[in-house]
Amino acid sequence: MGEISVALIEDHDLTRVGLKAALQRQEGIQVVGEAANAAQGLKLLEASRPDVAIVDIGLPDMDGIELTRRFKQSHPEPAEERTKVLILTMHDSEDSVLAAFAAGADSYCMKDISTDRLVEALHSTYGGNSWIDPAIATIVLRQMRHSPAGVGATETDKKVSIGAVEPEYEQLLENYPLTERELEVLELIVAGCSNAAIAEKLYITVGTVKTHVRNILNKLCADDRTQAAVLALRSGLIG
């Protein structure tokens, strides 16, 4: 695997400098640029097209969710070619997480994450997997277990709304329901676990995990694990 190119979009100077310094010390990661606001960030992403963009949710001129939505909509490349977006935030609410994924974010981390965990999240995101901070995953999973399938943005944040699962998905899930084991695997995918971690937690082989993941993607008509995770969060499949 070659170096992972990373762009930093963070308005807090000390945080941005600290992130850059920490990542530059990591083997296999190259910071290709940085920006202090969304306008600069969009220009940076256009110019550098990094493998992963670390985007602060609280940018001064446009929040990171809206930046993500605009960038993703303007670059509908195949999953393996597009820049992945890792949202970095202090917000631990399910609304923020769901809005971020609806906007096209690939992963979601808290700002107090350790460098080792951030590097893990970067590698997972670069590999096409959705990584959600474990603390956030717990909050979202608990909320989805006690909420109806349709989840909307709050009254104070209507930039991105997340509706109920489309009728064709409801029909799809009725025709091809997930097995109990597939639901267990899906929940761990949402929590950001790799295939190896899922295998360890469920006491099965990595090959078996890959089979379950393939079946889940087929049943949900999802292109990748990120889409499957977003659908699971939107629909309450893992409740």
C-alpha positions, 0 to 999 in steps of 0.5 A: 500500500502506498502513502495515504494523502491527507488534507486537513480542513480545520479552523482552529490553528492549534488543533490543525497544527497539532494534527499535522505534526502528529500525522506527519510523524506516521509512516505511510501518511502524507499531509498534502495541504491544510485549510482554515475554512470551508472556502479554502477547503473546497479549493484545496480538495479540488487542487490536491484530490487527497485520499482522505480529507479530515474535515472539522464540522464547525467551520466558520463560513460553512459547516463541515457537513455542508462542505462534504455534501457540496464536494461529494455532489460535485464529484460522483466518482466510483467509490475506489477513486473518490476522496473519502471524508472523515468528519472531526468534531466535538458534537456527540449527538446522533443527529450530527452523525446521521446528517454527516453520513447523509451528506456523504461523509465516510467516517466520524471521529471525536476531537479527543481521539488519540493519534493511534485511533485517528491513524486507525480511522484513516486507514479504515476510511482509506480502505473503503470502510466506515469508521465511527468513534465507538462512543458515537456508535453507542449513542446512535445504536441506542437511539435507533433502537428506540426510534422509528425508522424515519429520522429527521434533522433537528429544528435548529439544523435543517441543512440535511434531513434524513427521511425514512427508508425509501419504499423500494428498500422496505420491499427489498428488506421484506423479500431478502431479510438479513439473518441474525448473524448478518445483523450482528455483522452489520452492527459491527460494520456500523461501529467501524470494525474491520473484518478481522475485528468482526471475526475476533468478536464473533469467533468466526473466520475472516473468510466467513465475515467476508461472506456475510459482508458480501451477502449484506451488500447484496441484500441491501443493494449497497455498493460498499460498507459505508452505504450499508452502514448509512442504510442501517442507521437510517432504517433502524435495521440494527435495533 
